[in-house]
């Protein structure tokens, strides 16, 4: 179950990053509140996951999901560059996360 919480934490981290972008576009209370809620949920689920998972592994996977997810969302929703080098490095981040899971 800890892995489910960790994945949820990563997904909320991605949502928080999207809300940062939304807040920069529309400086209103709704965007700010959604950003705070997403990051709060992210930290909460990360903390719950870390009750069973080693800190280093949990943190690395959480940041990997957030970083790669943020880059993918940027490419899909915000017209950021989609070149092969960016995609290669996203796969390297995800591969590292899978590698950490295999050795922990």
C-alpha positions in Angstrom: 0.0 0.0 0.0 2.9 2.3 0.6 3.7 2.3 -3.1 0.2 3.4 -3.9 0.5 6.3 -1.5 3.9 7.2 -3.1 2.4 7.2 -6.6 -0.5 9.4 -5.3 2.0 11.7 -3.8 3.8 12.0 -7.1 0.5 12.6 -9.0 -0.4 15.4 -6.5 3.1 16.8 -7.0 2.4 17.0 -10.7 -0.9 18.6 -10.1 0.8 21.2 -7.8 3.2 22.0 -10.6 0.3 22.5 -13.0 -1.4 24.8 -10.5 1.8 26.9 -10.2 1.6 27.5 -13.9 -2.1 28.2 -13.7 -1.5 30.7 -10.8 1.0 32.5 -12.9 -1.5 32.8 -15.7 -4.6 33.6 -13.5 -3.6 35.2 -10.2 -6.7 34.4 -8.3 -7.6 32.7 -5.0 -8.9 29.6 -6.7 -5.6 28.8 -8.4 -3.7 29.5 -5.3 -5.9 27.4 -3.1 -5.7 24.5 -5.6 -2.0 24.8 -5.6 -1.7 24.7 -1.8 -4.1 21.7 -1.6 -2.2 19.7 -4.3 1.1 20.2 -2.6 -0.4 19.5 0.9 -1.8 16.2 -0.4 1.5 15.4 -2.0 3.5 15.9 1.2 0.9 14.0 3.2 0.9 11.0 0.9 4.7 11.1 0.8 4.9 11.1 4.6 2.5 8.1 4.8 4.5 6.2 2.2 7.7 6.9 4.2 6.2 5.0 7.2 7.0 1.8 5.2 9.5 2.8 2.5 13.1 4.0 3.0 13.4 7.8 2.9 15.9 7.9 0.0 13.9 5.6 -2.2 10.6 7.3 -1.5 12.0 10.7 -2.0 13.8 9.8 -5.2 10.7 8.2 -6.7 8.5 11.1 -5.6 10.7 13.7 -7.2 11.1 11.5 -10.3 7.4 11.3 -10.8 7.0 15.0 -10.2 9.9 16.0 -12.5 9.1 13.6 -15.4 5.4 14.2 -15.0 5.9 18.0 -15.0 8.0 17.7 -18.1 5.4 15.5 -19.9 2.6 17.8 -18.9 4.6 20.8 -20.2 5.0 19.1 -23.5 1.4 18.0 -23.8 -0.5 20.9 -22.4 1.9 23.9 -22.6 3.5 23.4 -26.0 7.0 22.9 -24.6 9.6 21.3 -26.9 9.1 17.6 -27.7 12.5 16.7 -29.0 14.0 13.2 -28.6 16.6 14.4 -26.0 14.0 15.5 -23.6 12.0 12.3 -24.0 15.2 10.3 -23.5 16.0 12.0 -20.2 12.4 11.5 -19.0 12.8 7.8 -19.7 16.1 7.9 -17.8 14.4 9.4 -14.8 11.6 6.9 -14.9 14.1 4.0 -15.4 16.1 5.2 -12.3 12.9 5.1 -10.3 12.1 1.6 -11.4 15.8 0.6 -10.6 15.4 2.0 -7.1 12.2 0.0 -6.6 14.0 -3.2 -7.8 16.9 -2.8 -5.3 14.9 -1.8 -2.3 
